[in-house]
C-alpha cells in the first residue's frame, strides 16, 4: 500500500467500519428471517419489494451458491455459529438438488420442490458453485465441499475450455454438448464468450486455489488474468468489453460501470492469491485505470449509473444496487493503491447513496435499484439474480480492509 500512516483518517474509517458491521448484521438477519423455505427446503426463489413470498417461484443455482458464499464468508469473519448453520443449509440443498447426479455439473434452475427446470450447464453457475463451496470449506473443513468444488473445476476445464484461443465457452447442454442459446439472460448478447462469465470463472478459480494449491489451477488463473489484460480490458478506454466471438473479436460497445469497478479489485485479488509479484504490479496499475474510467459513470449524488451504449450515445439512467456495492470496494481499493483522497471519498459517497436511496429501512435488505427520479424499480428483492452477495461482500471486504489499514 502507498498510504503513509500519517494521512490515514482513522476515526473516519472506524466509523465507516462500524456502519458496515451493523449493515452486514442486518442483511444476514433479513435472509435468515425471511427467506428460509421450511416447507420444501433451502430458500425461497422470490420475494418482491414488499417482502411478499412467492413460494412456487423457481430456485436458481446462482442465488443458492451466493447464499452459501455469503454465510460462509460471514462466519469466517465473525465466528458467528448461526451463520455457519445457514451456510450448512445452503450446502446441503445444493448437494441434494442442484448437482446433476447423472452428467455432473450444476442445474441453472429447479422448481420449488427441487425438480430440475433449466438443466443447461451455464459455466457462470458452475463458477459460483466453486466460489461458494470453497468458502464453505474454509468455514467448515467439510471435505465433500472441497471435492465437489474440484470436480466442478475439472468439468469446466474439460468441457468449456477453448484449447485453441483460450478462455471458456459460455454454456453447454445438460450432457455437455454445444447449444445455440448461450445467454445468461435475455438482455445478454448470444456470443461464445463474455466478460461476465470470465470474471466469475476467475473469481471461483481464485477462491478454489485458497484451499487447493494445484499448479495447473494456478496456471489457469494466470491465463485468465492475462485474458483480461490482453482482450477484455479495452486498451484505449480502460472499460471492459462485454462480449466476444470465440477468437476474442469484440461483439459489444456497451459499458457496464458496475462490472468495471468490480473487475478493478477482483482481478487484483486473484493475482495476489497466486502470489505472482510481477503480475500483481501490472494488475495494480490496471486496477487504478479501471477505477478512473468508472468515474465517468458517477452521478453528482454519489450513485453509479448502470450502463452506457456507445453506439447509441445512450446512458441507461438507472442506479442498480449491486454497482453501488462494488463501487464501495473498488474505489476504496484505488485509495489504498494511490493514497488519493478523492477515491476514498467516492467509496464513502457510494455508501451514502445506498443509505439514502437503496436501503429498505422499513422491511430490510437493499432494493434492486432506483430510476433517474429515485422511484423504486419494480424488481425482486430476492430472486434468480438478487442475492445477499454484492452487498454483504462489500461489508465483509471493507471491514477486513479497514482493519488491515488501521492495524498497519
C-alpha positions as CSV (number, residue, x, y, z in Angstrom):
1,X,0.0,0.0,0.0
2,X,1.2,3.5,-0.8
3,X,-0.7,5.2,2.1
4,X,1.6,6.7,4.8
5,X,0.3,6.3,8.3
6,X,0.1,10.0,9.0
7,X,-2.6,10.5,6.3
8,X,-4.9,7.6,7.3
9,X,-8.2,9.1,8.5
10,X,-8.5,6.6,11.4
11,X,-11.7,8.0,13.0
12,X,-13.5,8.2,9.7
13,X,-12.5,4.6,8.8
14,X,-13.6,3.3,12.2
15,X,-17.0,5.0,11.8
16,X,-17.3,3.5,8.3
17,X,-16.4,0.1,9.7
18,X,-19.0,0.3,12.5
19,X,-21.7,1.2,10.0
20,X,-20.7,-1.7,7.7
21,X,-20.7,-4.1,10.6
22,X,-24.2,-3.1,11.5
23,X,-25.3,-3.3,7.9
24,X,-23.8,-6.8,7.4
25,X,-25.7,-8.0,10.5
26,X,-28.9,-6.5,9.2
27,X,-28.5,-8.1,5.7
28,X,-27.8,-11.5,7.1
29,X,-30.7,-11.2,9.6
30,X,-33.0,-10.4,6.8
31,X,-32.1,-13.6,4.9
32,X,-32.3,-15.8,7.9
33,X,-35.7,-14.4,9.0
34,X,-37.4,-14.0,5.6
35,X,-36.0,-16.5,3.0
36,X,-35.8,-19.9,4.6
37,X,-38.2,-22.3,3.0
38,X,-39.4,-24.6,5.8
39,X,-41.9,-26.4,3.6
40,X,-39.7,-27.5,0.7
41,X,-36.2,-27.0,1.9
42,X,-33.5,-24.5,1.1
43,X,-34.5,-20.9,0.4
44,X,-37.4,-19.2,-1.4
45,X,-36.9,-18.4,-5.0
46,X,-38.5,-15.0,-4.9
47,X,-39.6,-12.1,-2.7
48,X,-40.9,-8.8,-4.0
49,X,-40.2,-5.3,-2.8
50,X,-42.8,-5.7,0.0
51,X,-41.2,-9.0,1.2
52,X,-44.1,-11.0,-0.3
53,X,-43.0,-14.6,-0.7
54,X,-43.6,-16.4,-4.0
55,X,-43.3,-19.9,-2.6
56,X,-43.7,-21.6,-6.0
57,X,-41.1,-19.5,-7.8
58,X,-38.2,-21.4,-9.4
59,X,-35.0,-21.6,-7.4
60,X,-31.7,-20.5,-9.0
61,X,-28.3,-22.1,-8.6
62,X,-26.6,-18.7,-8.6
63,X,-28.8,-17.5,-5.7
64,X,-28.1,-20.6,-3.7
65,X,-24.4,-20.6,-4.4
66,X,-24.2,-16.9,-3.4
67,X,-26.1,-17.6,-0.2
68,X,-23.6,-20.4,0.5
69,X,-20.7,-18.0,-0.1
70,X,-22.2,-15.2,1.9
71,X,-22.9,-17.1,5.1
72,X,-19.6,-19.0,4.9
73,X,-17.7,-15.7,4.5
74,X,-19.6,-14.0,7.3
75,X,-18.8,-16.9,9.6
76,X,-15.1,-16.7,8.6
77,X,-15.2,-13.0,9.5
78,X,-17.2,-13.1,12.7
79,X,-17.2,-16.7,14.1
80,X,-21.0,-16.5,14.5
81,X,-22.2,-20.1,14.5
82,X,-25.7,-19.2,13.3
83,X,-24.1,-18.0,10.0
84,X,-22.3,-21.4,9.7
85,X,-25.6,-23.2,10.3
86,X,-27.2,-21.2,7.4
87,X,-24.3,-22.0,5.2
88,X,-24.7,-25.7,6.0
89,X,-28.3,-25.5,5.0
90,X,-27.3,-23.9,1.6
91,X,-24.6,-26.6,1.1
92,X,-27.0,-29.4,1.8
93,X,-29.6,-28.1,-0.5
94,X,-27.2,-27.5,-3.4
95,X,-25.8,-31.0,-2.9
96,X,-29.2,-32.6,-2.8
97,X,-31.0,-30.8,-5.6
98,X,-28.7,-28.6,-7.8
99,X,-26.0,-31.1,-8.6
100,X,-26.6,-33.2,-11.7
101,X,-26.1,-36.7,-10.4
102,X,-26.0,-38.2,-13.9
103,X,-24.0,-35.8,-16.0
104,X,-22.2,-33.8,-13.4
105,X,-22.3,-30.1,-13.0
106,X,-25.0,-27.7,-11.7
107,X,-28.5,-27.1,-13.0
108,X,-29.3,-23.5,-13.8
109,X,-32.8,-23.7,-12.1
110,X,-35.0,-26.1,-10.3
111,X,-38.7,-25.8,-9.3
112,X,-39.8,-25.0,-5.8
113,X,-40.0,-28.7,-4.9
114,X,-36.4,-29.4,-6.1
115,X,-37.2,-30.9,-9.6
116,X,-34.8,-29.8,-12.4
117,X,-36.2,-27.0,-14.7
118,X,-33.4,-25.4,-16.8
119,X,-30.8,-28.1,-17.0
120,X,-28.2,-26.5,-19.3
121,X,-24.7,-26.1,-18.0
122,X,-24.0,-22.4,-17.7
123,X,-20.4,-22.0,-16.8
124,X,-21.2,-18.9,-14.8
125,X,-23.3,-21.1,-12.5
126,X,-20.6,-23.7,-12.1
127,X,-18.1,-20.9,-11.2
128,X,-20.3,-19.5,-8.5
129,X,-20.8,-23.0,-7.1
130,X,-17.0,-23.4,-6.9
131,X,-16.8,-19.9,-5.2
132,X,-19.4,-20.8,-2.6
133,X,-18.1,-24.4,-2.0
134,X,-14.5,-23.2,-1.5
135,X,-15.6,-20.6,1.0
136,X,-17.7,-23.1,2.8
137,X,-14.7,-25.5,3.1
138,X,-12.7,-22.6,4.7
139,X,-15.6,-22.2,7.2
140,X,-16.4,-25.9,7.9
141,X,-13.5,-28.0,6.6
142,X,-16.2,-30.2,5.0
143,X,-14.2,-32.5,2.7
144,X,-17.2,-33.1,0.4
145,X,-17.4,-29.4,-0.3
146,X,-13.8,-29.3,-1.4
147,X,-14.1,-32.4,-3.5
148,X,-17.2,-31.1,-5.2
149,X,-15.5,-27.8,-6.0
150,X,-12.6,-29.6,-7.5
151,X,-14.9,-31.8,-9.6
152,X,-16.7,-28.7,-10.9
153,X,-13.4,-27.1,-11.8
154,X,-12.4,-30.2,-13.8
155,X,-15.7,-30.2,-15.6
156,X,-15.3,-26.6,-16.7
157,X,-11.8,-27.2,-18.0
158,X,-12.8,-30.4,-19.7
159,X,-15.9,-29.2,-21.5
160,X,-15.8,-25.4,-21.7
161,X,-12.1,-24.5,-22.1
162,X,-11.1,-23.3,-25.6
163,X,-7.8,-25.1,-26.3
164,X,-7.2,-23.0,-29.5
165,X,-8.0,-19.5,-28.4
166,X,-8.0,-19.7,-24.6
167,X,-10.9,-18.8,-22.3
168,X,-14.2,-20.5,-21.7
169,X,-17.4,-21.1,-23.8
170,X,-20.5,-19.7,-22.1
171,X,-22.8,-22.7,-21.9
172,X,-23.4,-26.3,-22.9
173,X,-26.3,-28.7,-22.8
174,X,-27.3,-30.9,-19.9
175,X,-24.9,-33.6,-21.2
176,X,-22.2,-31.1,-22.2
177,X,-22.9,-30.7,-25.9
178,X,-22.9,-27.5,-27.9
179,X,-26.1,-25.4,-27.8
180,X,-27.4,-22.5,-29.8
181,X,-28.6,-20.2,-26.9
182,X,-25.6,-19.4,-24.8
183,X,-27.1,-16.4,-22.9
184,X,-27.1,-15.9,-19.2
185,X,-30.2,-13.8,-19.5
186,X,-32.5,-12.3,-22.2
187,X,-30.7,-9.0,-22.1
188,X,-27.3,-10.5,-23.0
189,X,-25.8,-11.0,-26.4
190,X,-25.8,-14.6,-27.7
191,X,-22.0,-14.9,-28.1
192,X,-19.5,-17.6,-27.4
193,X,-17.6,-15.7,-24.7
194,X,-18.4,-13.0,-22.3
195,X,-16.6,-10.7,-19.8
196,X,-19.1,-11.6,-17.1
197,X,-18.5,-15.3,-17.2
198,X,-14.7,-15.0,-17.4
199,X,-14.7,-12.6,-14.4
200,X,-16.6,-15.1,-12.3
201,X,-14.6,-18.1,-13.5
202,X,-11.6,-16.2,-12.3
203,X,-13.3,-15.4,-9.0
204,X,-14.2,-19.1,-8.5
205,X,-10.9,-20.5,-9.5
206,X,-9.0,-18.0,-7.3
207,X,-11.1,-18.9,-4.3
208,X,-10.5,-22.6,-5.0
209,X,-6.8,-22.0,-5.1
210,X,-7.0,-20.8,-1.5
211,X,-8.0,-24.3,-0.4
212,X,-6.2,-26.4,-3.2
213,X,-2.9,-25.1,-4.4
214,X,-2.8,-27.1,-7.6
215,X,-0.2,-25.9,-10.2
216,X,-2.5,-26.4,-13.2
217,X,-5.2,-24.4,-11.5
218,X,-2.6,-21.7,-10.8
219,X,-1.7,-21.6,-14.4
220,X,-5.4,-21.3,-15.4
221,X,-5.8,-18.3,-13.0
222,X,-2.7,-16.7,-14.5
223,X,-4.1,-17.3,-18.0
224,X,-7.4,-15.7,-17.1
225,X,-5.8,-12.6,-15.7
226,X,-3.8,-12.2,-19.0
227,X,-7.0,-12.7,-20.9
228,X,-8.4,-9.6,-19.1
229,X,-5.2,-7.6,-19.7
230,X,-4.9,-8.6,-23.4
231,X,-8.5,-8.9,-24.6
232,X,-11.2,-7.9,-22.2
233,X,-10.0,-4.5,-20.9
234,X,-10.2,-2.0,-23.7
235,X,-6.6,-0.6,-24.1
236,X,-8.0,2.8,-25.3
237,X,-10.8,3.4,-22.8
238,X,-9.9,1.1,-19.8
239,X,-13.6,-0.1,-19.8
240,X,-14.4,-3.8,-20.1
241,X,-15.6,-5.2,-23.4
242,X,-18.6,-7.3,-22.6
243,X,-19.0,-9.9,-25.4
244,X,-16.7,-11.7,-27.9
245,X,-16.7,-14.5,-30.5
246,X,-14.5,-17.5,-29.9
247,X,-11.4,-15.7,-31.4
248,X,-11.8,-12.7,-29.0
249,X,-13.2,-10.3,-31.6
250,X,-15.3,-7.7,-29.7
251,X,-19.1,-8.0,-30.1
252,X,-20.3,-5.2,-27.9
253,X,-20.0,-1.4,-27.4
254,X,-21.9,-1.2,-24.1
255,X,-20.1,-0.1,-21.0
256,X,-21.1,-1.7,-17.7
257,X,-19.9,0.6,-15.0
258,X,-20.6,-1.9,-12.2
259,X,-18.6,-4.6,-13.8
260,X,-15.7,-2.2,-14.5
261,X,-15.4,-1.3,-10.8
262,X,-15.9,-4.9,-9.7
263,X,-13.1,-6.0,-12.0
264,X,-10.9,-3.2,-10.7
265,X,-10.4,-5.1,-7.4
266,X,-11.3,-8.7,-8.3
267,X,-8.6,-9.2,-10.8
268,X,-6.0,-7.8,-8.4
269,X,-7.2,-10.1,-5.7
270,X,-6.7,-13.1,-8.0
271,X,-3.2,-12.1,-8.8
272,X,-2.5,-11.7,-5.1
273,X,-3.9,-15.1,-4.3
274,X,-1.5,-16.8,-6.7
275,X,1.4,-14.6,-5.3
276,X,2.8,-13.6,-8.7
277,X,4.6,-10.3,-7.8
278,X,5.3,-9.1,-11.3
279,X,1.7,-9.8,-12.3
280,X,0.4,-8.1,-9.2
281,X,2.2,-4.9,-10.1
282,X,0.8,-5.0,-13.7
283,X,-2.7,-5.5,-12.4
284,X,-2.5,-2.8,-9.7
285,X,-1.8,-0.3,-12.4
286,X,-4.8,-1.5,-14.4
287,X,-6.9,-1.5,-11.3
288,X,-6.4,2.2,-10.9
289,X,-7.0,2.8,-14.6
290,X,-10.3,0.9,-14.4
291,X,-11.4,2.8,-11.3
292,X,-10.5,6.1,-13.0
293,X,-12.5,5.2,-16.1
294,X,-15.6,4.4,-14.0
295,X,-15.8,7.9,-12.7
296,X,-17.4,8.8,-16.0
297,X,-20.5,6.9,-14.7
298,X,-20.7,8.6,-11.3
299,X,-23.6,11.0,-10.8
300,X,-23.3,14.1,-8.5
301,X,-25.3,12.3,-5.8
302,X,-22.5,9.6,-5.5
303,X,-24.5,6.9,-7.2
304,X,-23.2,4.9,-10.2
305,X,-25.3,4.8,-13.4
306,X,-26.0,1.3,-14.9
307,X,-24.8,1.2,-18.5
308,X,-23.8,3.4,-21.4
309,X,-24.3,2.4,-25.1
310,X,-21.5,4.0,-27.1
311,X,-23.2,3.2,-30.4
312,X,-26.4,5.0,-29.5
313,X,-24.8,7.6,-27.1
314,X,-27.4,6.4,-24.6
315,X,-27.0,6.3,-20.8
316,X,-29.3,3.9,-19.0
317,X,-30.3,6.2,-16.2
318,X,-30.9,3.6,-13.5
319,X,-28.9,3.0,-10.4
320,X,-28.9,-0.7,-9.5
321,X,-27.9,-1.8,-6.0
322,X,-25.0,-4.1,-6.9
323,X,-22.8,-1.5,-8.8
324,X,-23.0,0.7,-5.7
325,X,-21.7,-2.1,-3.6
326,X,-18.9,-2.8,-6.0
327,X,-18.1,1.0,-6.0
328,X,-17.6,0.9,-2.3
329,X,-14.9,-1.7,-2.6
330,X,-13.4,-0.7,-6.0
331,X,-12.8,3.0,-5.0
332,X,-11.5,2.0,-1.6
333,X,-9.0,-0.3,-3.3
334,X,-8.0,2.6,-5.6
335,X,-7.4,4.7,-2.5
336,X,-5.3,2.0,-1.0
337,X,-3.2,1.9,-4.1
338,X,-2.7,5.6,-4.7
339,X,-3.4,7.4,-1.4
340,X,-5.7,9.7,-3.5
341,X,-8.2,11.1,-1.0
342,X,-10.9,11.5,-3.8
343,X,-11.0,7.7,-4.2
344,X,-11.8,7.2,-0.6
345,X,-14.5,9.9,-0.8
346,X,-16.0,8.1,-3.8
347,X,-16.3,4.9,-1.7
348,X,-17.9,6.8,1.2
349,X,-20.3,8.6,-1.2
350,X,-21.3,5.2,-2.7
351,X,-22.3,4.0,0.8
352,X,-24.1,7.3,1.5
353,X,-26.1,6.9,-1.7
354,X,-27.0,3.3,-0.7
355,X,-28.2,4.6,2.7
356,X,-30.3,7.3,1.2
357,X,-31.8,5.5,-1.8
358,X,-31.2,1.7,-1.8
359,X,-31.7,0.5,1.7
360,X,-35.2,-0.7,2.7
361,X,-35.2,0.9,6.1
362,X,-38.7,-0.5,6.9
363,X,-38.5,-4.1,5.7
364,X,-34.8,-4.8,5.4
365,X,-32.3,-5.6,2.7
366,X,-31.5,-3.5,-0.4
367,X,-33.9,-2.7,-3.1
368,X,-32.9,-3.7,-6.7
369,X,-32.4,-0.1,-7.6
370,X,-33.9,3.3,-8.4
371,X,-34.7,5.2,-11.6
372,X,-33.4,8.6,-12.5
373,X,-36.1,10.3,-10.3
374,X,-35.3,7.9,-7.4
375,X,-38.5,6.0,-7.9
376,X,-38.0,2.3,-7.0
377,X,-37.5,-0.2,-9.8
378,X,-40.2,-2.9,-9.7
379,X,-37.8,-5.8,-9.4
380,X,-37.2,-8.7,-7.0
381,X,-35.7,-8.2,-3.6
382,X,-34.9,-11.9,-3.6
383,X,-34.7,-13.8,-6.9
384,X,-32.6,-15.6,-9.5
385,X,-30.2,-12.6,-9.6
386,X,-31.0,-10.7,-6.4
387,X,-28.8,-12.3,-3.7
388,X,-27.0,-11.4,-0.5
389,X,-23.7,-11.3,-2.4
390,X,-22.6,-7.9,-3.6
391,X,-23.9,-6.0,-0.6
392,X,-22.7,-8.4,2.1
393,X,-19.4,-8.8,0.3
394,X,-18.9,-5.1,0.2
395,X,-19.4,-5.0,4.0
396,X,-17.1,-8.0,4.6
397,X,-14.4,-6.9,2.3
398,X,-14.3,-3.3,3.6
399,X,-14.3,-4.4,7.2
400,X,-11.3,-6.6,6.6
401,X,-9.5,-3.8,4.6
402,X,-10.2,-1.2,7.2
403,X,-8.9,-3.5,9.9
404,X,-5.7,-4.1,8.0
405,X,-5.3,-0.4,7.1
406,X,-5.7,0.8,10.7
407,X,-3.6,-2.1,12.1
408,X,-0.7,-1.4,9.7
